Every structure is written in C-alpha cells, then in structure tokens.
Amino acid sequence: MPDTRSARRSPNTRTILALALPLALSGTACVSVGAVETGEISDIGDTSAARFSDDRDSIQVITTLIGGKNVFIPSTIVVTEGRSQKLSIHNTTDAHHGFRIPGLGIEMILEANQETLVELPALAGGNVYGIDCHLHVPHRHATLMVLHGR
C-alpha cells in the first residue's frame, strides 16, 4: 500500500518541513552562523573561548506567514563582533510589519512585498538582542546573537 502521509499534511506543515529538513540534514546548529575557528559549533561545547569569523556583507532575513503566524526566518540571526553588518529583510507578506531591536534603538517599518536594508553597528561579542514586530506584538519574535570574533 502506498504511503499517503505526505498527502495528508497541510500546506503549512509541508512549508515548515521544507525549511527545516535541509538544516536538520546538514547538522547546522542554527541558521546564519559564520565559520568557526576550531570546528563546528556542536563540537565546541563551551563557546566562551571560541572565536568566529563571518565574511558576509549582508545577512538575508525574511518575514513571512506560516500557519497563520508572522515569523522571521531565520529566527536566530548570528553575527560576529567588531564590524558593522547589514540585514537584508524581505517582507513576503501583503501587509506592512515592524522590525525593532530595542537594545540597539532600531525601529522601522517593513513595507509589504519589499526588501529593506537594516544597518547594524559594530557590536560587542557575547550579547543577545531581542527582535520583534512593534506593530503587531503577538507575532513571533527573533533573536540577534553576537559572537566573539577572531
């Protein structure tokens, strides 16, 4: 008898699986991590002495609707300390949304179906910042994590 389980899954479940499956198969601990000097994150354990590098000029983020909830993908954005970086945020929805990092004083509107560049200042490693949609508080939040650089 043929397996019909995938046919019974909702479109949202299939979307989530399509996004999560490549990450699970690659063994990636989180999305958007730069290179690690001493190995993969899962091999390090205590990362307080680890040093990371990141050669990206821009980090791509999307805000989209999944399962009736607006979410940021990736939900954990990882950068390295010591240099300014850009977030390229694409709002894939038909409505405008907010983007706010209160700890950095960043607050802007993401227009519907538009891409917006957010300039991050050079940040100190070891810090974690909350990200939210200040226009729609119930939406899912995200995190900005700053790793120690080489």
C-alpha positions as CSV (number, residue, x, y, z in Angstrom):
1,M,0.0,0.0,0.0
2,P,1.5,3.4,-0.9
3,D,2.4,5.9,1.8
4,T,-0.1,8.7,1.8
5,R,1.1,10.5,4.9
6,S,2.6,13.4,3.0
7,A,-0.6,13.9,1.0
8,R,-2.5,14.5,4.3
9,R,-0.1,17.2,5.6
10,S,-1.3,20.7,5.4
11,P,0.5,23.2,3.0
12,N,1.9,24.9,6.1
13,T,3.3,21.7,7.5
14,R,5.0,21.0,4.1
15,T,6.4,24.5,4.1
16,I,7.9,24.1,7.6
17,L,9.3,20.7,6.7
18,A,10.8,22.1,3.5
19,L,12.6,24.9,5.5
20,A,13.7,22.7,8.4
21,L,14.7,19.5,6.7
22,P,17.9,20.9,5.0
23,L,19.0,22.3,8.3
24,A,18.4,19.0,10.1
25,L,20.3,17.0,7.4
26,S,23.3,19.4,7.4
27,G,23.7,19.2,11.2
28,T,23.6,23.0,11.4
29,A,23.1,24.2,15.0
30,C,21.4,27.5,13.9
31,V,21.0,29.5,10.7
32,S,23.4,32.2,9.6
33,V,26.4,31.1,11.5
34,G,29.8,32.2,10.1
35,A,32.9,30.0,10.1
36,V,34.2,28.6,13.4
37,E,37.9,28.7,14.0
38,T,38.1,25.4,16.0
39,G,35.3,23.3,14.4
40,E,31.6,23.0,14.2
41,I,29.5,24.6,17.0
42,S,28.3,21.2,18.2
43,D,31.9,20.1,18.6
44,I,32.9,23.0,20.8
45,G,30.6,22.8,23.8
46,D,31.7,25.9,25.8
47,T,31.9,28.6,23.2
48,S,33.2,31.3,25.6
49,A,36.8,30.9,24.3
50,A,35.9,30.1,20.7
51,R,36.4,32.8,18.1
52,F,34.3,33.1,14.9
53,S,34.7,34.8,11.6
54,D,32.0,36.0,9.2
55,D,32.7,37.1,5.7
56,R,29.2,38.1,4.7
57,D,28.4,41.7,3.8
58,S,24.7,41.2,4.1
59,I,22.6,38.7,6.0
60,Q,19.3,37.7,4.4
61,V,16.2,37.5,6.6
62,I,12.5,37.1,5.6
63,T,9.3,37.8,7.4
64,T,6.6,35.6,6.2
65,L,3.3,34.0,7.2
66,I,3.4,30.3,8.3
67,G,0.5,28.6,10.0
68,G,-1.4,31.9,10.5
69,K,1.6,33.5,12.3
70,N,4.1,36.0,11.0
71,V,7.6,34.8,11.6
72,F,11.2,35.9,11.0
73,I,13.4,33.4,9.2
74,P,15.9,32.7,10.5
75,S,14.6,33.3,14.0
76,T,18.1,33.4,15.3
77,I,20.4,35.8,13.4
78,V,24.0,35.3,14.2
79,V,26.7,38.0,13.6
80,T,30.3,38.4,14.8
81,E,31.6,41.3,16.8
82,G,33.6,44.3,15.7
83,R,32.2,45.3,12.3
84,S,29.0,46.8,11.1
85,Q,26.8,44.5,9.0
86,K,23.6,44.8,7.0
87,L,20.4,42.8,7.4
88,S,18.5,42.5,4.1
89,I,15.0,41.8,5.3
90,H,12.3,40.8,2.7
91,N,8.7,41.1,3.9
92,T,7.0,38.5,1.8
93,T,3.5,39.3,3.2
94,D,0.8,41.6,1.8
95,A,0.9,43.8,4.9
96,H,3.5,46.1,6.4
97,H,5.2,44.9,9.6
98,G,7.5,46.4,12.1
99,F,11.1,45.5,12.8
100,R,12.6,46.5,16.1
101,I,15.7,45.7,18.1
102,P,15.0,47.7,21.3
103,G,18.5,47.1,22.8
104,L,20.1,48.8,19.7
105,G,17.4,51.6,19.3
106,I,16.5,50.2,15.8
107,E,12.9,50.5,14.8
108,M,11.4,50.6,11.3
109,I,8.5,49.7,9.1
110,L,8.9,46.8,6.6
111,E,6.7,47.6,3.6
112,A,4.6,44.8,2.1
113,N,6.4,42.7,-0.5
114,Q,9.5,44.8,-0.3
115,E,13.1,44.3,0.8
116,T,14.6,46.7,3.4
117,L,18.2,47.1,4.4
118,V,19.0,47.5,8.1
119,E,22.4,48.7,9.1
120,L,23.8,47.1,12.3
121,P,26.5,49.0,14.1
122,A,29.7,47.2,15.1
123,L,28.6,45.2,18.2
124,A,30.5,43.6,21.1
125,G,30.6,39.8,21.3
126,G,28.7,37.9,23.9
127,N,25.5,39.9,23.6
128,V,22.0,38.7,22.7
129,Y,19.3,41.1,21.5
130,G,15.5,40.6,21.1
131,I,13.8,41.4,17.8
132,D,10.1,41.9,17.4
133,C,7.4,43.4,15.2
134,H,6.4,46.5,17.2
135,L,3.3,47.0,15.1
136,H,1.8,43.5,15.8
137,V,3.0,42.4,19.3
138,P,1.6,38.8,19.0
139,H,3.8,37.9,16.1
140,R,6.7,35.6,16.7
141,H,9.9,37.2,17.9
142,A,13.5,36.6,16.8
143,T,17.0,36.9,18.3
144,L,20.2,38.6,17.3
145,M,23.2,36.8,18.8
146,V,26.7,38.4,18.6
147,L,29.6,36.0,18.7
148,H,33.2,36.8,19.6
149,G,35.3,37.5,16.5
150,R,38.8,36.2,15.7
